Amino acid sequence: MKSIFDQATSDELIGRINALTNASTAQWGKMNVYQMVKHCNLWEEMILGKPVYKQAFIGKLFGKLALKNLLKDEKPMGRNSPTIPQLVIRENGDVAAEKAKWITFINGHVNFSNPDFVHPFFGKMTKEQIGHLAYKHADHHLRQFNV
């Protein structure tokens, strides 16, 4: 399974991010390209632990099972997957600046270390699980914009 911590996988994602333009349109969902890239940057900040979000009660009940199901194979995340409210973006802004920030985050994964990461739904995750989920999340949104 692909992981954000694999250099070839990171390079592939960066190439896809670079293919995004201001004119890129979503194949599904409500986000425009700026909102999607900004959302992905906030997601990257979350896995770095800046900020820390509390695990939802429903996640404490079903998070581990849902994570196991999501990471059991190479199947991409489904369309219109839910997100936490703090990662919903409503404003518009500079797509190029957000793309550059996202690429910096991806390049920084070579030094990733956050052993205390707790996902707001899935709960405590291993570095391996984070790597797979981070790839699936980025892939999901890049496929959303057909790149």
C-alpha positions in Angstrom: 0.0 0.0 0.0 1.3 3.5 -0.8 2.6 5.7 1.9 3.3 9.4 2.0 6.6 8.4 3.6 7.8 6.7 0.5 9.9 9.1 -1.7 8.5 7.8 -5.1 5.0 8.2 -3.8 5.7 11.7 -2.5 7.2 12.6 -5.9 4.1 11.3 -7.6 1.8 13.4 -5.4 3.9 16.5 -5.9 3.6 16.1 -9.7 -0.1 15.8 -9.4 -0.3 18.9 -7.1 1.7 20.9 -9.7 -0.9 19.9 -12.3 -3.6 21.8 -10.4 -4.5 25.2 -11.8 -6.8 28.0 -10.8 -9.2 26.6 -13.5 -9.2 23.1 -12.1 -12.8 22.0 -11.2 -14.1 19.4 -8.9 -15.6 16.2 -10.3 -17.6 15.9 -7.1 -18.1 17.7 -3.8 -18.6 21.4 -3.0 -15.0 22.6 -2.7 -13.2 24.7 -5.3 -9.5 24.1 -6.0 -8.3 26.7 -3.4 -10.6 25.3 -0.7 -9.4 21.8 -1.4 -5.7 22.7 -1.3 -6.2 24.7 1.9 -8.1 21.8 3.4 -5.2 19.5 2.6 -2.8 21.9 4.2 -4.9 22.0 7.4 -4.9 18.2 7.3 -1.1 18.1 7.0 -0.9 20.5 10.0 -3.2 18.2 11.9 -1.0 15.2 11.5 2.0 17.2 12.6 0.1 18.0 15.8 -0.5 21.7 15.1 -3.3 22.0 16.3 -4.4 19.0 18.3 -8.0 18.0 17.9 -9.9 16.0 20.5 -11.2 12.6 19.3 -15.0 12.6 18.8 -17.1 10.3 20.9 -18.4 8.5 17.8 -14.8 8.0 16.8 -14.0 6.4 20.1 -16.8 3.9 19.4 -16.2 3.2 15.7 -12.9 4.8 14.7 -10.6 1.8 14.9 -12.9 -0.4 12.9 -13.4 2.4 10.3 -9.6 2.9 10.0 -9.0 -0.8 9.6 -11.6 -0.9 6.9 -10.2 2.1 5.1 -6.6 0.8 5.2 -7.3 -2.8 4.4 -6.5 -2.4 0.7 -5.5 0.0 -2.1 -9.1 1.0 -2.8 -9.3 4.9 -2.9 -11.4 6.8 -0.4 -15.0 7.2 -1.5 -16.5 10.3 -2.9 -18.0 12.9 -0.4 -16.2 11.3 2.6 -16.9 13.3 5.8 -14.4 15.6 7.4 -14.1 17.4 10.7 -15.7 20.8 10.8 -12.4 22.6 11.5 -11.1 21.5 8.1 -14.0 22.9 6.1 -12.9 25.9 4.1 -15.4 28.5 3.0 -13.1 31.4 1.8 -11.1 31.8 -1.4 -7.4 32.7 -1.8 -4.1 32.2 -3.5 -4.0 28.7 -5.1 -0.3 28.9 -6.0 0.7 29.8 -2.4 -1.3 27.0 -1.0 0.1 24.5 -3.5 3.6 25.6 -2.5 2.8 25.1 1.1 1.3 21.6 0.5 4.5 20.6 -1.5 6.6 21.8 1.5 4.6 19.6 3.8 5.0 16.6 1.6 8.7 17.1 1.2 8.9 17.4 5.0 7.5 14.0 5.6 11.1 12.6 5.3 11.5 14.0 8.9 8.0 13.1 10.2 7.7 12.4 13.9 4.5 12.7 15.8 4.2 9.5 17.9 1.4 11.0 19.9 -0.9 11.7 17.0 -4.6 11.1 17.6 -6.9 11.5 14.6 -10.2 13.3 15.5 -12.2 10.3 14.3 -9.8 7.3 14.0 -8.0 7.8 17.3 -4.4 6.9 18.0 -2.5 5.9 14.9 0.9 4.4 14.1 3.3 6.1 11.8 2.6 3.4 9.2 -1.1 4.0 9.4 -0.6 7.8 9.2 1.6 7.3 6.1 -1.1 5.2 4.3 -4.0 7.5 5.4 -2.1 10.6 4.4 -1.5 9.2 0.9 -5.2 8.1 0.6 -6.4 11.5 1.7 -4.1 13.4 -0.8 -5.0 11.0 -3.6 -8.7 11.3 -2.8 -8.6 15.1 -3.2 -6.4 15.1 -6.3 -8.7 12.6 -8.0 -11.6 14.9 -7.0 -9.9 17.5 -9.3 -9.0 14.9 -11.9 -5.3 15.0 -11.4 
